Amino acid sequence: MSASFVSAADAIATWRDDLLTGKKPPRWSVGNGFDTVELGPGLVVLMGGAPGAGKTALAMQWVVDALRIDETLRVLVANVESSPNVLLDRQLSRLSGIPLDVIRDRRLTEAHGERLGDAFDILELVGDRLAFLESPFSLPNVAAAADATDSKLIVIDYAQRFAAGESDKRHDVNQLMDYLRRFADEGYGSLVLAAVSRTKDKKGRSSYDSDGLNLASFRESSELEFGCDSAFMLCPDKKRGVVNLACLKNRHGEPAGVELEFDGSVQRFTPPTWDCSPTERWDLPAGGDRDGF
């Protein structure tokens, strides 16, 4: 077997040329208030949280807003549990402000017409650059679908349910992270959602208490925490009525999280740093002039 390596002299020359261009590495903004979240080519971002914490809601909010901001971006969403219709219902609710239960039960009236029209315009704007993976939920199918759709951002929702072709779940997760690191080397970015294990609360009871969630909480495999570039945990603070998006790891800088408000009725996360109300924000035209929108 022939050796594979690069000399330090060659590496330094390439690195120096890249450094001196002054060109910032490409990143996909996911909206105002989320500046600490770095999604981009070559990066693997991990997000965990207890069941019902809102992982899918936040991931899809990031996806749709990233597509609105960057009109060249294409995204592949591989969601094992929710159909495209379910995911679109939630985004329609978020973008229109119409309660999700009204949309799910198809109780829409003429009074919703203007808000529906504006939300549909946004979804149609991004629709041809957003794709949903269909069964089989396997890594070869992800690779083929990403290639066919020219998607540069891949969303895995969620890691422990994703099949890598083996019966052992730990092996599956290891295989998943190995694939995603190889995708990263080819210039793809990944957002990986993951389940967490229960921890002991202050009274010794088994729970998903936010105080006990850390890097070791990701289920099945340490490869999740080792293989990602950054790791976030959604931690609801019920006493204060907020959700902390805690940054547990940042391979390329100082870990920094953000405090969020979550309106479950419309599946919308709101960072407190927005300088306009959620309603005003969605009234902005696509590609508008306020902080990237």
N, C-alpha and C positions, 0 to 999 in steps of 0.2 A: 504494500500500500504506500503510495507516494505521500510525502508530508505536505501539509497545507498550512501556510503561514505568510505573514507580511513582515518585512523588516521594519525596524523602528524608523530608519531613514526615510523609507517610502511613506510610512504612516504620518510622520511629521510633515513631510512635504505636502501631502494631500490635506492634512488638518490645517496647516498654516495658510494654504491657498484659500480654503473655505473660510477660515477665521477672518482673513484680511478683506474679504469681499464686503464685510459689514452687513451682510444680508441676514436678517433674523430667520431662524428656522420656522417653517410654516406651522401655524396652529389654527384650529377651528374654534372660534368663539362660540360659546353656548349661551350668551346673553349677558346683559348688564347685571353685575352683582356676583358673577361666577368667575371672576378673574383668576382665582386660585386654582381653577380646574383646567389643566392642560391636556386637551385632546389634540392629537396631531399625528402625522405620518411617523411611524417608527415607535409609537408609544402605546403601552398597554395600561389601561386605567381600570382598577378594580373598585367596585362599589358593593358593600354589604349592608345588611340590616335585618331586623327581625321580620317575620311574616307580617304583612300589612303596614310596614313602615313607609312604603311609597317608592320603593326602588324603581319599579317599572314606570310609574308616573313621572318621576324625575328624569329617568333616562330618555323617555320619549319626548319630554319637554325640551331637553337638551338637543335631541336629534332634530326636531322640527325647527327650533330656533337657529341651530347651526346651519341648516339648509336655507333658511330665510336670509341669513347674514352672508353666507358664501354661496353664490349662485353657480359655482363650479363643482361644489361638493356633491358626491353621491354616497348613499348610505344603504347598507344591507342590515336588516333587523332579523335576527334568528331567535324568535320567542317560542319556547317549547309549550307554554301553557295558554297563551292568549291568541285568539285569531286576529287577523287584520281588522275585521269589523269591530271587535272589542276595543282594540287599540285606537282605531279611528273615532269611535264613539267618545272615548276619553279626551282625545285631542280636540274634537269638535266642541265638547263641553268647556275645556280650558280656554279655547280661543274665542268662543262666543259668550262665555259667562252664563250659559243656560245650564241649569242643574243636570248632572249626569243621569239621575233617575228619570227625568223628563225625556231625555234623549233615548235612554235604553228602552223605556216603555213606549216610545214613539208617540208621545203626547204633545207633539209640536203643533202650534197654532199659527195663524197669520201674525199674531203679535210678536212672534220670534223671527219673522221674516228678514228684517234688516240685519240682525246679529248673525243669523244663519248665513246670509249672503256674504257678509264680510269674512266669516270663518271659512266658508267654502272657497272663497277666493284665495286665501292663504294656503289651504291644503292643495288646491289645484296648482298653485305656483310651485310647490315642492314635490307634487305627486309623481312626476316623471323622473325624479332623482332619488326616490325612496322605494326600496323593494323589501318584501317580506319573504323570508325563506319558508318553503313548504317541505313537508316530510319527503325523504328521511332527514331527520335532524342529526346529521353526521358531519364530521369535519371535511371529508372529500366533497360533500354537497355544498358546504359553505364556500370552499375554495372555488368550485365550479361556478356557483351563483355570483360570487364577488367578481370573478373574471367576466362573466357574461353581462353583468350590469355595470361594470367599470366602477364598482363601489370602492372607495378608499377608506371608509370608516365601517367597521363591522361591530355590531352589537350582539353579544351573547347573553340571553336571558332565559335560564340562568345556568351557571357552570355545572352544578351538581346533577342537573337533569339532562345534560347534553351528552349524547352517546359518542364515544370514540371507537366503538366496535369491540370493546372488551366487557367481560362480566364484572370485573372488580371495579367498584366505583372510584377508589383512590387512584387506580391506574388510569381510569378514564379522565380524571381531572388533571393528572400529570401529563397525559397525552395532549389534552386541550391546551394547556399552557405552553407545552413544547411547540405545538402548531402555531399558536398566536405569536410566540417569539420569532418563529421563522417568518410569519406574515409580516411582522414588524421590520425584519431585516429586508423585506421586499418593498417597504414603503407604506404598508397598511397601518392604520390606527385601529385600536380595539377598545371597546368599553365592555367590561365583563361584570355581570351582576352575579352575586353569590349569596347562598344561604349561610346562616351562622348557627353555631351550637348554643344551646342553653347554658347559662352560667348560674352560679349561686348568688342570690341576693344577700342583703345584710342580715337576714334572718335565717340564712342557710337553705332557702327554698330554691328549687330549680325554676329559672325564669329567663326572660330575655332582657333583664334589667340593663339599661343603657350604661350604668356605671361599670358593669363588668365586661363590656364588649371591647375587644382589642384585636390586634393582628392575629392572635392565636385562636380567635373565635371562628374564623372561616372554616367551614366544615370540609372534611375528607382529606385535605392535602395541604401541606406546608408549601407546595409549589405555587399555590395561589398568591401567598404573600411574598415569596421569593421571586416569582416570575414577573410581577407587575412593576411598572415604573412608579406608580402612585396608587395609594389605597385610601378609600373613603368609607366611612361608616355613618349611616343614617341613624341618629339616636334621638327619638322623641323625648322631650322634657315635658311631661304631662302637667307638672306643677306650674310651669311658666307658660304652657301652651305654645311652645315653639319646637322646632326640630333642628338639632345640631347636625350639620354635615361635617363630621370630624375627619380631618386628614391624619391618618395613622402612619403614612409613609410617603415620602417624596424623594425619589432617587436623585433628583436634579435640583433640589433647593430646600428651603425651609418649609416644613409642613405647616399649612395654614388652612383652617376650615372656615365655615361661614354659618351664621345662624339664620334659619329660614322660618317662614310661616307657611303652613299648609292648609289650604281650603279643600277638604275632601269632597265637598259637594260638587266642585268643578275640576278636581284633580289638578290644582295649580299650586306650585311652590313660588313664594315671593321672597326674595332677599330684601332685607330692610333698607339696603342702600339704593334701591330704585328711587329716582327723583320724580316719579309720577305714579299715579294709582294704577292697579292692574287694568282697569277699564280704559284709562287713557292710553296705556301702553299698547293695547290691542287695536286702538283706533289709529295708530300710526300706520302710514302706508308702508308696504313692503319695500325694504331698502331705504327707509326714512333716515332722518339726520340726527336722531337722538341716541348717542352712545351705541352706535352700530346697528340701529334699527331704522 
